[in-house]
Amino acid sequence: MLALTFDEPEETFDNPFMNQMTPEKTSPAVAYLAHESCAVNGEIFISGMGMVARLTLVAAPGYLSETMTPEGIAENIDTAMDLTDAVVQNAEPIPHGG
């Protein structure tokens, strides 16, 4: 029982959100991904509450400098973190400007 696992009163977990977290809402994704006919490999999925979605890393173009310094990074941190033109990462090199 989930409540016992977390050493919390059972009524703590009696809410609409927690009531959606059932094996029946996750197991279809598990069954599909484990089946021999599934061609998906090397991916990460989020599954639960009746949904399944790919989870992936993205790489942004970032900040590029020939003379990288902590100060330069501090001044350009917004550029380094900007996800505009970010690309999903597979097993390929991360693209960058310059």
DRENVO-332743 format. One record per atom (N, C-alpha, C): residue in three letters; residue number from 1; x, y, z. Coordinates in pm, 1 decimal, padded with zeros to 6 digits. Example, Ala and Ser with C-alpha at 12.3 -4.5 7.8 and 13.67 -1.06 7.14 Angstrom:
<atoms>
["ALA"; 1; [01319.0; -00569.0; 00780.0]],
["ALA"; 1; [01230.0; -00450.0; 00780.0]],
["ALA"; 1; [01320.0; -00330.0; 00780.0]],
["SER"; 2; [01285.0; -00225.0; 00708.0]],
["SER"; 2; [01367.0; -00106.0; 00714.0]],
["SER"; 2; [01290.0; 00003.0; 00787.0]],
</atoms>
This chain:
<atoms>
["MET"; 1; [00084.8; -00117.6; 00000.0]],
["MET"; 1; [00000.0; 00000.0; 00000.0]],
["MET"; 1; [00089.6; 00124.2; 00000.0]],
["LEU"; 2; [00061.6; 00219.0; -00087.4]],
["LEU"; 2; [00142.4; 00339.1; -00102.4]],
["LEU"; 2; [00154.7; 00417.8; 00027.3]],
["ALA"; 3; [00046.7; 00431.3; 00100.7]],
["ALA"; 3; [00049.0; 00508.5; 00225.2]],
["ALA"; 3; [00148.1; 00448.3; 00323.9]],
["LEU"; 4; [00152.2; 00317.0; 00333.3]],
["LEU"; 4; [00245.4; 00252.8; 00425.3]],
["LEU"; 4; [00389.2; 00269.6; 00379.3]],
["THR"; 5; [00410.1; 00268.7; 00247.7]],
["THR"; 5; [00544.7; 00286.6; 00193.5]],
["THR"; 5; [00603.8; 00419.5; 00236.8]],
["PHE"; 6; [00524.1; 00524.3; 00236.3]],
["PHE"; 6; [00571.9; 00657.4; 00271.6]],
["PHE"; 6; [00544.5; 00692.8; 00417.7]],
["ASP"; 7; [00497.6; 00595.9; 00495.8]],
["ASP"; 7; [00470.7; 00616.8; 00637.7]],
["ASP"; 7; [00380.4; 00738.3; 00659.9]],
["GLU"; 8; [00277.3; 00748.5; 00579.1]],
["GLU"; 8; [00178.8; 00856.0; 00588.4]],
["GLU"; 8; [00041.3; 00794.5; 00608.3]],
["PRO"; 9; [-00050.2; 00867.5; 00668.5]],
["PRO"; 9; [-00187.0; 00816.0; 00680.2]],
["PRO"; 9; [-00246.0; 00791.5; 00540.9]],
["GLU"; 10; [-00323.2; 00684.9; 00526.6]],
["GLU"; 10; [-00378.8; 00648.1; 00396.7]],
["GLU"; 10; [-00462.5; 00760.9; 00336.8]],
["GLU"; 11; [-00532.9; 00837.0; 00419.7]],
["GLU"; 11; [-00616.2; 00945.6; 00366.8]],
["GLU"; 11; [-00533.1; 01055.9; 00300.0]],
["THR"; 12; [-00404.8; 01060.9; 00329.6]],
["THR"; 12; [-00315.5; 01156.8; 00263.0]],
["THR"; 12; [-00314.9; 01134.9; 00112.4]],
["PHE"; 13; [-00330.2; 01008.1; 00071.7]],
["PHE"; 13; [-00321.4; 00973.1; -00069.7]],
["PHE"; 13; [-00457.9; 00961.6; -00135.8]],
["ASP"; 14; [-00562.9; 00997.4; -00064.7]],
["ASP"; 14; [-00697.2; 00990.4; -00120.1]],
["ASP"; 14; [-00734.8; 01126.0; -00178.4]],
["ASN"; 15; [-00687.4; 01151.5; -00297.9]],
["ASN"; 15; [-00720.3; 01274.7; -00368.4]],
["ASN"; 15; [-00728.1; 01245.1; -00518.0]],
["PRO"; 16; [-00791.3; 01330.0; -00596.2]],
["PRO"; 16; [-00809.7; 01302.8; -00739.1]],
["PRO"; 16; [-00678.6; 01277.6; -00813.8]],
["PHE"; 17; [-00574.5; 01349.8; -00780.0]],
["PHE"; 17; [-00445.9; 01330.5; -00847.3]],
["PHE"; 17; [-00392.3; 01190.7; -00819.4]],
["MET"; 18; [-00382.2; 01154.7; -00692.4]],
["MET"; 18; [-00326.4; 01025.0; -00656.2]],
["MET"; 18; [-00414.9; 00910.2; -00704.3]],
["ASN"; 19; [-00545.8; 00930.9; -00710.0]],
["ASN"; 19; [-00635.9; 00825.9; -00755.0]],
["ASN"; 19; [-00618.3; 00793.1; -00903.4]],
["GLN"; 20; [-00555.7; 00882.5; -00979.0]],
["GLN"; 20; [-00527.0; 00857.5; -01120.9]],
["GLN"; 20; [-00399.0; 00777.5; -01140.7]],
["MET"; 21; [-00322.0; 00759.7; -01035.3]],
["MET"; 21; [-00193.0; 00691.0; -01044.9]],
["MET"; 21; [-00213.1; 00541.9; -01013.9]],
["THR"; 22; [-00267.3; 00471.5; -01113.2]],
["THR"; 22; [-00296.6; 00329.7; -01095.2]],
["THR"; 22; [-00216.3; 00247.4; -01196.0]],
["PRO"; 23; [-00191.2; 00121.7; -01166.0]],
["PRO"; 23; [-00120.8; 00034.8; -01262.0]],
["PRO"; 23; [-00194.0; 00025.1; -01395.8]],
["GLU"; 24; [-00327.0; 00029.9; -01392.8]],
["GLU"; 24; [-00404.5; 00019.7; -01516.6]],
["GLU"; 24; [-00377.5; 00136.8; -01611.5]],
["LYS"; 25; [-00330.9; 00248.1; -01556.9]],
["LYS"; 25; [-00305.2; 00365.8; -01640.1]],
["LYS"; 25; [-00160.0; 00372.7; -01687.8]],
["THR"; 26; [-00076.5; 00279.0; -01641.6]],
["THR"; 26; [00063.7; 00274.3; -01682.3]],
["THR"; 26; [00098.2; 00145.7; -01756.3]],
["SER"; 27; [00038.2; 00036.8; -01716.1]],
["SER"; 27; [00076.9; -00093.8; -01769.7]],
["SER"; 27; [00060.2; -00109.0; -01921.6]],
["PRO"; 28; [-00035.3; -00042.6; -01988.8]],
["PRO"; 28; [-00039.8; -00056.9; -02134.6]],
["PRO"; 28; [00088.7; -00008.2; -02202.5]],
["ALA"; 29; [00146.4; 00099.1; -02152.8]],
["ALA"; 29; [00272.6; 00147.9; -02210.8]],
["ALA"; 29; [00384.6; 00048.4; -02185.3]],
["VAL"; 30; [00387.7; -00006.2; -02065.3]],
["VAL"; 30; [00489.6; -00105.6; -02031.5]],
["VAL"; 30; [00475.0; -00228.0; -02121.3]],
["ALA"; 31; [00352.8; -00274.7; -02137.4]],
["ALA"; 31; [00328.5; -00392.4; -02221.3]],
["ALA"; 31; [00371.1; -00367.2; -02365.2]],
["TYR"; 32; [00336.2; -00251.6; -02419.3]],
["TYR"; 32; [00374.7; -00219.9; -02557.6]],
["TYR"; 32; [00526.1; -00213.6; -02571.8]],
["LEU"; 33; [00591.5; -00139.3; -02483.8]],
["LEU"; 33; [00736.2; -00120.6; -02496.1]],
["LEU"; 33; [00814.4; -00250.4; -02473.9]],
["ALA"; 34; [00759.0; -00342.3; -02395.9]],
["ALA"; 34; [00826.3; -00469.4; -02370.3]],
["ALA"; 34; [00795.6; -00575.0; -02476.0]],
["HIS"; 35; [00698.9; -00548.8; -02562.0]],
["HIS"; 35; [00657.1; -00648.7; -02659.9]],
["HIS"; 35; [00761.3; -00664.0; -02770.3]],
["GLU"; 36; [00776.8; -00785.6; -02819.0]],
["GLU"; 36; [00876.3; -00813.6; -02923.0]],
["GLU"; 36; [00850.7; -00738.9; -03052.6]],
["SER"; 37; [00728.5; -00696.3; -03078.6]],
["SER"; 37; [00698.8; -00623.2; -03201.9]],
["SER"; 37; [00729.5; -00474.2; -03191.9]],
["CYS"; 38; [00762.5; -00424.5; -03073.3]],
["CYS"; 38; [00791.2; -00281.8; -03055.1]],
["CYS"; 38; [00928.6; -00249.6; -03114.2]],
["ALA"; 39; [00930.3; -00156.5; -03208.6]],
["ALA"; 39; [01055.4; -00119.3; -03274.7]],
["ALA"; 39; [01128.8; -00007.0; -03202.1]],
["VAL"; 40; [01066.9; 00051.5; -03100.8]],
["VAL"; 40; [01129.2; 00161.6; -03027.2]],
["VAL"; 40; [01242.2; 00107.5; -02941.1]],
["ASN"; 41; [01356.7; 00174.6; -02945.6]],
["ASN"; 41; [01472.4; 00132.8; -02867.4]],
["ASN"; 41; [01555.3; 00256.0; -02834.0]],
["GLY"; 42; [01612.6; 00258.4; -02715.6]],
["GLY"; 42; [01700.9; 00368.0; -02678.4]],
["GLY"; 42; [01629.5; 00497.6; -02644.9]],
["GLU"; 43; [01504.0; 00490.7; -02608.5]],
["GLU"; 43; [01426.3; 00609.4; -02574.9]],
["GLU"; 43; [01384.4; 00605.7; -02428.6]],
["ILE"; 44; [01344.1; 00719.9; -02377.3]],
["ILE"; 44; [01292.4; 00732.1; -02241.9]],
["ILE"; 44; [01148.2; 00781.2; -02253.2]],
["PHE"; 45; [01058.4; 00718.1; -02177.4]],
["PHE"; 45; [00918.0; 00758.1; -02178.8]],
["PHE"; 45; [00871.1; 00792.0; -02038.2]],
["ILE"; 46; [00781.3; 00886.7; -02031.0]],
["ILE"; 46; [00706.1; 00916.5; -01910.2]],
["ILE"; 46; [00572.8; 00846.1; -01929.4]],
["SER"; 47; [00530.4; 00769.9; -01831.5]],
["SER"; 47; [00404.5; 00698.3; -01844.1]],
["SER"; 47; [00330.9; 00700.8; -01711.4]],
["GLY"; 48; [00203.6; 00727.0; -01718.3]],
["GLY"; 48; [00120.9; 00724.2; -01599.6]],
["GLY"; 48; [-00000.6; 00811.9; -01616.7]],
["MET"; 49; [-00099.7; 00786.5; -01534.9]],
["MET"; 49; [-00221.2; 00866.5; -01534.3]],
["MET"; 49; [-00289.0; 00868.2; -01671.0]],
["GLY"; 50; [-00271.7; 00760.0; -01749.2]],
["GLY"; 50; [-00338.4; 00750.8; -01878.0]],
["GLY"; 50; [-00267.3; 00821.8; -01991.6]],
["MET"; 51; [-00139.7; 00854.3; -01975.2]],
["MET"; 51; [-00065.9; 00918.5; -02083.8]],
["MET"; 51; [00070.4; 00853.8; -02099.0]],
["VAL"; 52; [00125.3; 00868.5; -02217.9]],
["VAL"; 52; [00261.9; 00824.8; -02243.8]],
["VAL"; 52; [00325.2; 00930.9; -02333.6]],
["ALA"; 53; [00450.5; 00969.0; -02302.0]],
["ALA"; 53; [00517.3; 01073.8; -02379.1]],
["ALA"; 53; [00667.1; 01049.6; -02379.4]],
["ARG"; 54; [00729.8; 01084.6; -02488.7]],
["ARG"; 54; [00873.9; 01073.8; -02499.6]],
["ARG"; 54; [00938.6; 01182.1; -02413.6]],
["LEU"; 55; [01042.8; 01144.3; -02341.2]],
["LEU"; 55; [01123.7; 01238.1; -02265.1]],
["LEU"; 55; [01258.4; 01244.2; -02335.3]],
["THR"; 56; [01306.0; 01364.0; -02363.8]],
["THR"; 56; [01430.6; 01374.8; -02438.1]],
["THR"; 56; [01512.4; 01493.8; -02391.6]],
["LEU"; 57; [01636.7; 01494.2; -02427.7]],
["LEU"; 57; [01724.7; 01607.9; -02403.6]],
["LEU"; 57; [01726.3; 01695.2; -02527.4]],
["VAL"; 58; [01739.1; 01823.9; -02506.4]],
["VAL"; 58; [01757.3; 01915.8; -02618.9]],
["VAL"; 58; [01885.6; 01993.3; -02595.8]],
["ALA"; 59; [01945.9; 02036.5; -02703.9]],
["ALA"; 59; [02065.3; 02120.3; -02694.5]],
["ALA"; 59; [02036.2; 02252.8; -02763.4]],
["ALA"; 60; [02065.6; 02360.6; -02693.6]],
["ALA"; 60; [02048.3; 02494.1; -02748.4]],
["ALA"; 60; [02177.8; 02534.5; -02819.0]],
["PRO"; 61; [02168.8; 02630.8; -02910.1]],
["PRO"; 61; [02291.2; 02676.5; -02976.2]],
["PRO"; 61; [02395.0; 02728.0; -02876.9]],
["GLY"; 62; [02348.2; 02791.4; -02769.5]],
["GLY"; 62; [02438.4; 02830.7; -02662.1]],
["GLY"; 62; [02523.6; 02953.0; -02690.3]],
["TYR"; 63; [02621.0; 02969.0; -02604.4]],
["TYR"; 63; [02715.9; 03081.6; -02611.2]],
["TYR"; 63; [02851.3; 03024.1; -02650.3]],
["LEU"; 64; [02911.8; 03079.9; -02752.6]],
["LEU"; 64; [03040.0; 03033.4; -02802.7]],
["LEU"; 64; [03141.0; 03147.1; -02795.0]],
["SER"; 65; [03260.0; 03118.0; -02742.5]],
["SER"; 65; [03363.0; 03219.9; -02731.2]],
["SER"; 65; [03499.7; 03155.5; -02747.6]],
["GLU"; 66; [03586.9; 03220.7; -02822.2]],
["GLU"; 66; [03725.5; 03173.4; -02837.2]],
["GLU"; 66; [03804.0; 03194.8; -02708.5]],
["THR"; 67; [03760.8; 03289.8; -02628.6]],
["THR"; 67; [03829.4; 03320.8; -02502.1]],
["THR"; 67; [03730.8; 03306.3; -02385.9]],
["MET"; 68; [03686.7; 03184.8; -02361.9]],
["MET"; 68; [03586.0; 03157.0; -02259.4]],
["MET"; 68; [03638.3; 03193.9; -02121.2]],
["THR"; 69; [03557.7; 03272.7; -02050.2]],
["THR"; 69; [03591.0; 03311.1; -01913.1]],
["THR"; 69; [03465.3; 03301.8; -01827.9]],
["PRO"; 70; [03479.4; 03288.6; -01696.8]],
["PRO"; 70; [03360.5; 03290.6; -01611.0]],
["PRO"; 70; [03280.7; 03419.3; -01626.9]],
["GLU"; 71; [03351.2; 03530.0; -01643.8]],
["GLU"; 71; [03283.6; 03659.0; -01660.5]],
["GLU"; 71; [03204.6; 03662.7; -01791.5]],
["GLY"; 72; [03263.6; 03608.7; -01897.3]],
["GLY"; 72; [03194.9; 03603.9; -02025.8]],
["GLY"; 72; [03068.9; 03519.5; -02018.7]],
["ILE"; 73; [03078.7; 03407.1; -01947.7]],
["ILE"; 73; [02961.0; 03322.3; -01929.6]],
["ILE"; 73; [02855.3; 03397.6; -01850.2]],
["ALA"; 74; [02896.1; 03464.7; -01743.3]],
["ALA"; 74; [02801.0; 03541.8; -01662.1]],
["ALA"; 74; [02730.2; 03647.0; -01746.3]],
["GLU"; 75; [02804.2; 03713.9; -01833.7]],
["GLU"; 75; [02745.9; 03817.6; -01918.8]],
["GLU"; 75; [02655.0; 03759.9; -02026.4]],
["ASN"; 76; [02674.6; 03633.4; -02061.7]],
["ASN"; 76; [02600.2; 03572.3; -02172.5]],
["ASN"; 76; [02516.3; 03451.7; -02129.0]],
["ILE"; 77; [02487.9; 03442.1; -02000.9]],
["ILE"; 77; [02414.2; 03326.4; -01951.9]],
["ILE"; 77; [02276.1; 03314.3; -02015.3]],
["ASP"; 78; [02211.8; 03427.7; -02045.4]],
["ASP"; 78; [02081.2; 03421.5; -02111.7]],
["ASP"; 78; [02093.9; 03357.5; -02250.1]],
["THR"; 79; [02199.8; 03387.5; -02321.5]],
["THR"; 79; [02224.0; 03326.6; -02452.5]],
["THR"; 79; [02250.3; 03177.3; -02436.7]],
["ALA"; 80; [02329.1; 03141.1; -02336.6]],
["ALA"; 80; [02360.6; 03000.2; -02313.5]],
["ALA"; 80; [02235.1; 02919.0; -02280.9]],
["MET"; 81; [02139.8; 02981.9; -02214.5]],
["MET"; 81; [02019.0; 02910.9; -02171.3]],
["MET"; 81; [01901.0; 02922.2; -02267.5]],
["ASP"; 82; [01911.7; 03005.0; -02369.0]],
["ASP"; 82; [01803.0; 03027.9; -02463.2]],
["ASP"; 82; [01774.0; 02900.3; -02543.1]],
["LEU"; 83; [01649.7; 02853.6; -02537.9]],
["LEU"; 83; [01611.4; 02731.4; -02608.1]],
["LEU"; 83; [01561.6; 02755.2; -02750.5]],
["THR"; 84; [01566.7; 02880.2; -02797.4]],
["THR"; 84; [01531.3; 02908.2; -02935.9]],
["THR"; 84; [01626.5; 02829.1; -03025.2]],
["ASP"; 85; [01572.0; 02761.2; -03122.5]],
["ASP"; 85; [01649.2; 02678.0; -03215.6]],
["ASP"; 85; [01715.1; 02557.0; -03149.5]],
["ALA"; 86; [01667.3; 02518.1; -03031.8]],
["ALA"; 86; [01719.4; 02396.8; -02967.3]],
["ALA"; 86; [01680.1; 02275.4; -03050.4]],
["VAL"; 87; [01762.5; 02173.4; -03046.4]],
["VAL"; 87; [01736.6; 02051.3; -03122.5]],
["VAL"; 87; [01735.7; 01931.5; -03028.5]],
["VAL"; 88; [01650.8; 01835.1; -03061.2]],
["VAL"; 88; [01645.3; 01710.8; -02985.0]],
["VAL"; 88; [01777.8; 01638.3; -03004.3]],
["GLN"; 89; [01833.3; 01589.1; -02895.5]],
["GLN"; 89; [01961.2; 01520.1; -02902.2]],
["GLN"; 89; [01942.2; 01370.3; -02915.8]],
["ASN"; 90; [02003.4; 01315.6; -03016.0]],
["ASN"; 90; [02012.4; 01172.1; -03032.9]],
["ASN"; 90; [02159.0; 01137.9; -03010.2]],
["ALA"; 91; [02213.3; 01051.0; -03085.1]],
["ALA"; 91; [02354.5; 01015.9; -03070.3]],
["ALA"; 91; [02438.3; 01094.2; -03170.1]],
["GLU"; 92; [02412.4; 01223.5; -03181.6]],
["GLU"; 92; [02484.2; 01308.6; -03276.8]],
["GLU"; 92; [02551.2; 01421.3; -03201.0]],
["PRO"; 93; [02656.9; 01478.5; -03257.1]],
["PRO"; 93; [02721.8; 01590.9; -03189.9]],
["PRO"; 93; [02626.6; 01707.6; -03167.9]],
["ILE"; 94; [02647.1; 01781.8; -03061.7]],
["ILE"; 94; [02566.0; 01898.6; -03032.5]],
["ILE"; 94; [02605.5; 02011.2; -03127.8]],
["PRO"; 95; [02510.1; 02064.2; -03203.9]],
["PRO"; 95; [02542.5; 02174.7; -03293.6]],
["PRO"; 95; [02562.3; 02304.4; -03215.6]],
["HIS"; 96; [02649.0; 02389.3; -03265.3]],
["HIS"; 96; [02666.9; 02518.7; -03201.5]],
["HIS"; 96; [02704.5; 02621.2; -03308.1]],
["GLY"; 97; [02680.6; 02746.2; -03273.5]],
["GLY"; 97; [02711.4; 02853.9; -03367.1]],
["GLY"; 97; [02860.7; 02872.9; -03382.3]],
["GLY"; 98; [02901.2; 02934.6; -03489.4]],
["GLY"; 98; [03041.6; 02967.8; -03505.7]],
["GLY"; 98; [03106.7; 02876.4; -03597.5]],
</atoms>
